[in-house]
Amino acid sequence: MSASGGPWNGRRIHFVGVGGAGMSGYARAAHALGAQVSGSDRAASPYTERLAVDGVLQARIGEHDAANVPEGEGVEVVYSSAVPRENAERAAARVRGLSERPRAELLAELTALRRTIAVAGTHGKTTTSAMLVCALRAAGMRPDWLVGGAVGAGKANAQWTGEGEWLIVEADESDRSMLMLDVDIAVLTNVELDHHATFGSLAELREAFRAFLERAQTAIVVWDRLELLELVPGGVEIVPYDVPEPVLVDGGSRFRWRGHEVELAVPGAHNALNATAALEAARLAGADEERAVAGLAGFHGAGRRFQLVGATARGARVYDDYAHHPTEVAATLAAARTLAYERLVAVFQPHLFSRTQMFARELGTALAQADVAAVLDVYPARERAEDHPGVTGLLVAEADADAAGGRPVYWLPTFADAEPVLRELLDAGDVCVVMGAGDVDALARRLVGTDDDA
């Protein structure tokens, strides 16, 4: 499918792995620019469903197949970082002599078309980017965006209209794609080692973030921590930010920023930090400060970032969160602790065997903040179980049990194991936070009866 006209009119782009948050956004932008787009993925997702509803493309769902690549010459095959070289559609592109491109190349093209604010960091990228979209929209600046989750207020994870000056991009370190972006204003939220297949050490990761910051042409917004300030180059405006003592309230927080009283409707001290980074970037982009602050008061979260899914039949509130690193799990549960509840129940699906092996102990310690915890088996994503013998979610469950001080910890490997136990366990007054970067959001929807597969 393609939009009429546009600077990319005549281009034919096929997206392999279009069901992901990033790739689906790039497909939206390419379609808006006039390209004819198609795509495929192994499984349907909310992103593929919305692409179809919005008339962008109808994804081919199921095992990847050479037949999914459109016929004819001149097709560009763009693949996500989770799609290996031996993928059938990538192989077909090589056989046919078609252009085979990593998604980072297409993202670099997109950022070269607009003034770009790129938000980077191990944690908080999606929420900070979504807050920035909200702030600029409230200030009447009509930004476009490419973000790793729905940005709230019914808006998708990406939009490209070309009406405004600014493009907001979530800059991903996992495949080093952040190092290909054309950046005016860079935002750095934090730096922790997470993607062990890409970076062999924290030192290597820090150098990658240093290289990212060197791409900023106008300004850098950075959390005011020495280990981050050390990465900042000279030659551009530097804006350190912090929120030393936010007032945490049920479901939100309050703090002061440049003389303004900021009120948030998303919980946790980490979200106060995210909001401050977004406000500083918005100010640098020319937004009216009062209007930006007022806009954030109406921000209720990005997709899969402490998102209220609904309530169970017995009245337990169920939230979905993308947390998959120990720091993120700890921050999410600390935010949940600011809510009113009888029991805090954490449900966690580890993501990647390599990450589980590296962080099992730390994940268990973070989960021990909950009154009750349930751990599922590992969501493998691009990894294979046979390459990581002995690594299962049980490692996290055992670490949680060691740290939980006698509080209940359940090992429920599959959705079929977990759903009946959780339905029986959850009661009125409970807050249940379902966490993970895999498909565990489907379990959250089942618990509240909103999943079609339930």
C-alpha positions in Angstrom: 0.0 0.0 0.0 1.1 3.6 -0.5 -0.1 7.1 0.1 -0.7 9.3 -2.9 2.3 11.5 -3.9 5.1 12.1 -1.5 8.9 12.3 -1.9 9.2 8.5 -1.7 6.6 7.9 -4.4 7.8 5.0 -6.6 9.8 3.3 -3.9 8.7 -0.3 -2.9 9.7 -1.3 0.6 9.1 -4.7 2.2 9.6 -4.9 6.0 10.6 -8.2 7.5 9.6 -8.2 11.1 7.0 -5.5 10.7 5.1 -6.5 13.8 7.6 -4.9 16.2 7.3 -1.4 17.7 10.1 0.1 15.7 9.6 -1.5 12.3 5.9 -0.8 12.3 6.7 2.8 12.9 9.1 3.0 10.0 6.5 1.4 7.7 4.0 4.1 8.7 6.5 6.8 7.9 7.5 5.2 4.5 3.8 4.9 3.6 3.1 8.5 4.5 6.1 9.6 2.4 4.5 7.8 -0.6 6.3 4.5 -0.7 4.5 1.3 -1.6 4.9 -0.8 1.6 4.4 -4.4 2.5 5.6 -6.6 5.4 5.6 -9.8 7.3 6.1 -11.3 10.7 5.9 -14.6 12.4 3.0 -13.6 14.7 0.4 -10.9 14.7 0.7 -8.1 17.2 -1.2 -5.0 18.1 1.1 -3.1 15.8 0.2 -5.3 12.7 -3.5 -5.0 13.6 -3.3 -1.2 13.7 -1.3 -1.0 10.5 -4.2 -2.9 8.8 -6.9 -0.8 10.4 -5.1 2.4 9.4 -4.7 1.3 5.8 -0.9 1.2 5.9 -0.4 -2.5 5.1 -1.8 -6.0 5.6 1.1 -8.0 7.1 1.7 -11.6 6.0 1.6 -13.5 9.2 3.3 -16.9 9.8 6.6 -18.5 9.0 8.7 -16.3 6.8 8.6 -17.2 3.1 10.3 -16.0 0.0 6.9 -15.6 -1.6 6.1 -12.8 0.9 8.6 -10.5 -0.9 6.7 -8.6 -3.7 7.4 -9.6 -7.2 9.4 -7.4 -9.6 12.6 -5.4 -9.5 13.5 -2.5 -7.3 12.0 -3.8 -4.0 14.0 -2.8 -0.9 13.9 -5.4 1.8 14.3 -3.8 5.2 14.8 -6.2 8.2 14.8 -5.8 11.9 17.8 -6.6 14.1 15.9 -9.8 15.3 15.8 -11.2 11.7 18.9 -13.4 11.0 20.8 -13.5 7.7 19.4 -17.0 6.9 15.8 -15.7 7.0 13.9 -16.9 3.9 12.9 -13.4 2.9 16.4 -12.0 3.3 17.8 -14.9 1.3 15.2 -14.3 -1.4 16.3 -10.7 -1.7 20.0 -11.7 -2.2 19.0 -14.3 -4.8 16.9 -11.8 -6.7 19.6 -9.1 -6.4 17.3 -6.8 -4.4 18.5 -4.2 -1.9 18.8 -5.8 1.6 19.0 -3.2 4.3 19.1 -3.1 8.1 16.4 -1.0 9.7 19.0 1.5 10.9 19.7 2.6 7.4 16.1 3.5 6.8 15.8 5.3 10.1 18.9 7.3 9.2 17.2 8.4 6.0 14.1 9.5 8.0 16.1 11.5 10.5 18.0 13.3 7.7 14.6 14.7 6.4 13.7 16.6 9.6 15.2 18.3 12.6 15.4 15.5 15.1 15.3 15.1 18.8 16.8 11.6 19.6 16.1 10.1 23.1 18.7 7.5 24.2 19.5 5.6 27.3 19.2 2.1 28.7 15.9 2.9 30.5 13.1 5.4 30.0 13.5 6.0 26.2 9.9 5.2 25.3 8.2 7.1 28.1 10.5 10.2 27.7 9.9 10.2 24.0 6.1 9.9 24.5 6.2 12.7 27.1 8.1 14.9 24.6 5.5 14.2 21.9 2.8 15.2 24.4 4.6 18.4 25.5 5.3 19.6 21.9 1.7 18.8 20.8 0.4 20.8 23.8 2.6 23.7 22.8 1.1 23.6 19.3 4.3 22.5 17.5 2.9 19.5 15.6 5.8 17.1 15.9 6.1 13.7 14.2 7.5 10.7 16.0 9.0 7.2 15.7 8.7 5.7 19.2 8.9 2.2 20.6 5.3 2.2 21.9 2.0 4.0 21.5 2.5 7.5 22.8 -0.9 7.8 24.6 -4.1 9.7 23.9 -5.0 7.1 21.3 -2.0 8.0 19.2 0.1 5.2 17.5 3.8 4.5 18.0 4.6 6.6 14.9 3.3 9.5 12.9 4.6 11.3 9.8 2.6 14.3 8.5 5.4 16.7 7.8 3.4 19.6 9.3 5.8 20.6 12.0 9.5 21.2 12.3 10.5 18.4 14.7 10.8 14.6 14.5 11.1 12.8 17.8 13.0 9.5 17.6 13.7 6.8 20.2 17.4 6.0 19.7 18.1 2.3 20.2 21.5 1.1 21.4 20.7 -2.6 21.2 21.9 -2.8 17.5 23.9 0.4 17.5 21.3 2.0 15.2 21.6 5.2 17.3 25.0 5.8 15.8 23.5 6.3 12.3 21.0 9.0 13.2 21.0 12.7 12.1 20.5 14.4 15.5 19.9 18.1 16.4 19.1 17.6 20.1 20.2 14.4 22.0 18.7 13.2 25.2 20.6 10.7 27.4 18.6 9.3 30.4 21.0 6.7 31.8 23.6 4.1 30.9 23.6 0.4 32.1 24.7 -2.7 30.4 21.7 -4.6 29.1 22.4 -6.0 25.6 25.2 -8.4 26.2 25.3 -9.8 22.6 26.1 -6.3 21.3 28.4 -4.9 24.0 31.0 -6.9 25.7 31.4 -4.5 28.6 30.1 -1.4 30.2 33.1 0.5 28.9 32.3 -0.5 25.3 28.7 0.6 25.9 29.8 4.0 27.3 31.9 4.6 24.2 28.9 3.9 22.0 26.8 6.5 24.0 29.7 8.9 23.8 29.7 8.5 20.0 25.9 9.0 19.9 26.2 12.3 21.9 28.9 13.5 19.4 26.2 13.4 16.7 24.2 16.2 18.4 24.4 19.4 16.4 22.6 21.8 18.7 22.2 20.6 22.3 22.5 17.7 24.7 20.0 17.0 27.6 21.6 14.6 30.1 20.8 13.3 33.6 23.0 15.2 36.0 25.3 12.3 37.0 29.1 12.4 36.8 29.3 9.1 34.9 27.0 10.5 32.2 28.5 14.0 32.1 31.9 12.5 31.4 30.5 11.2 28.1 29.4 14.7 26.9 31.5 16.3 24.2 32.1 20.1 23.9 30.8 22.4 21.2 27.1 22.3 21.9 24.8 23.5 24.7 24.7 21.1 27.6 21.6 20.9 29.8 22.0 18.6 32.9 18.7 17.7 34.6 17.6 16.1 37.9 14.6 15.9 40.2 16.1 15.5 43.7 12.9 15.1 45.8 9.6 14.7 43.8 6.5 14.4 45.9 5.1 11.0 45.2 1.3 10.6 45.4 -1.2 7.9 44.6 -0.7 7.4 40.8 1.5 10.4 40.1 4.0 13.0 41.4 4.6 16.7 41.8 7.8 18.7 41.5 9.1 22.1 40.4 10.8 22.7 37.1 12.2 26.2 36.1 9.6 27.9 38.4 6.7 25.8 37.2 4.7 23.4 39.3 4.6 20.1 37.4 1.9 17.5 38.1 2.1 14.0 36.6 -0.6 11.4 36.3 2.0 8.5 36.0 3.6 7.1 39.1 7.1 6.9 40.3 10.2 9.0 40.8 11.7 7.6 37.6 8.8 9.2 35.7 9.5 12.6 37.3 13.0 12.3 35.8 11.6 11.3 32.4 9.3 14.2 32.4 12.1 16.7 33.3 14.2 15.4 30.4 11.2 15.8 28.1 10.5 19.3 29.3 14.1 20.4 28.8 14.2 19.0 25.3 10.9 20.7 24.5 12.2 24.0 25.8 15.3 23.7 23.6 13.0 23.0 20.6 11.2 26.3 21.3 8.1 25.1 23.1 6.3 27.4 25.5 7.1 26.2 28.9 3.7 26.7 30.5 1.9 24.9 27.7 4.4 22.0 27.8 3.9 21.6 31.5 0.1 21.7 31.2 0.4 19.1 28.4 2.2 16.6 30.7 -0.5 16.9 33.3 -2.7 15.0 30.8 -0.2 12.4 30.0 -1.3 8.9 31.2 1.5 6.8 29.9 3.0 5.2 26.8 1.9 1.8 25.5 3.1 -1.0 27.7 4.7 1.4 30.2 2.7 0.9 33.5 -0.4 0.8 31.4 -3.7 0.0 33.1 -5.2 -2.9 31.2 -8.3 -3.3 33.3 -9.7 -5.1 36.2 -10.3 -8.8 36.8 -13.8 -10.2 37.5 -13.0 -9.9 41.3 -11.8 -6.3 41.0 -8.0 -6.6 41.0 -6.4 -3.9 38.8 -4.0 -5.3 36.2 -1.1 -3.2 34.7 1.2 -4.0 31.9 4.8 -2.9 31.8 7.7 -3.5 29.5 10.3 -3.8 32.3 12.8 -6.5 31.6 16.0 -5.3 33.3 16.5 -5.4 37.1 16.6 -1.6 37.3 13.4 -1.3 35.4 11.6 -4.0 37.4 12.7 -2.3 40.6 11.5 1.1 39.4 8.2 -0.2 38.2 7.4 -2.0 41.5 8.5 1.1 43.4 6.0 3.1 41.3 3.3 0.5 42.0 4.0 0.9 45.7 2.7 4.5 45.5 -0.8 3.3 44.6 -3.5 2.3 47.0 -3.7 -1.5 47.2 -4.1 -4.5 49.5 -1.4 -6.7 47.9 1.1 -6.0 45.2 1.4 -9.0 42.8 4.2 -9.1 40.3 4.1 -11.3 37.3 7.3 -11.5 35.3 8.4 -13.1 32.0 12.2 -13.0 31.6 13.3 -11.8 28.1 16.2 -13.5 26.4 18.2 -16.5 27.8 21.4 -14.4 27.8 19.9 -11.7 29.9 18.3 -14.2 32.2 21.6 -15.9 32.8 23.4 -12.6 33.5 20.7 -11.0 35.7 18.8 -13.9 37.4 19.9 -12.9 40.9 19.3 -9.2 40.4 15.9 -9.8 38.8 14.9 -12.0 41.8 16.0 -9.3 44.2 13.9 -6.7 42.4 10.8 -8.9 42.3 11.1 -9.4 46.0 9.5 -5.9 46.5 6.2 -7.5 45.7 3.9 -9.2 48.2 3.4 -12.1 45.8 5.4 -12.9 42.7 4.9 -15.3 39.7 7.7 -16.0 37.3 7.1 -17.4 33.8 9.6 -19.1 31.5 11.9 -17.1 29.2 10.7 -15.4 26.1 13.4 -16.3 23.7 13.0 -13.6 21.0 15.9 -14.1 18.7 17.8 -16.6 20.9 17.5 -20.4 21.0 17.1 -22.5 24.1 19.7 -25.1 22.9 22.4 -22.4 22.9 21.8 -21.7 26.6 21.4 -25.1 28.4 20.0 -24.9 31.9 18.8 -21.3 31.6 15.1 -21.0 32.3 12.8 -18.7 34.3 13.2 -21.0 37.2 16.6 -19.3 37.9 14.7 -16.0 38.5 12.0 -17.7 40.6 14.6 -19.3 42.8 16.4 -16.1 43.2 13.2 -14.3 44.1 12.3 -17.0 46.7 15.8 -16.5 48.3 15.2 -12.8 48.6 11.4 -12.7 49.3 11.6 -13.4 53.1 9.0 -16.1 53.0 6.5 -14.2 50.7 4.9 -16.5 48.1 6.7 -17.0 44.8 5.1 -19.1 42.0 6.9 -20.8 39.2 4.4 -20.9 36.3 6.3 -21.6 33.1 3.4 -21.1 30.6 0.4 -19.0 30.1 -1.7 -22.1 30.6 0.0 -22.6 34.0 -0.3 -19.0 35.0 -3.8 -17.9 34.0 -5.8 -20.2 36.3 -3.5 -19.7 39.2 -3.6 -15.9 38.9 -7.4 -15.9 38.3 -7.8 -17.7 41.6 -5.2 -15.6 43.4 -6.1 -12.1 42.5 -8.8 -10.4 44.5 -10.4 -7.0 45.0 -7.9 -4.4 46.2 -4.9 -6.2 44.6 -2.7 -4.5 42.1 -1.1 -6.9 39.6 1.8 -5.7 37.5 2.6 -7.9 34.5 6.1 -7.3 33.3 8.3 -8.3 30.4 9.4 -7.3 26.9 8.0 -10.4 25.3 4.3 -11.4 24.7 3.3 -11.4 28.4 1.0 -8.4 27.7 -1.4 -11.1 26.2 -1.6 -12.7 29.6 -2.5 -9.4 31.2 -5.3 -9.0 28.7 -6.5 -12.5 29.4 -6.7 -11.8 33.1 -9.1 -8.9 32.5 -11.0 -10.7 29.7 -10.0 -8.4 26.8 -7.8 -10.8 24.8 -9.6 -12.4 21.8 -7.6 -15.6 22.4 -8.8 -16.0 26.0 
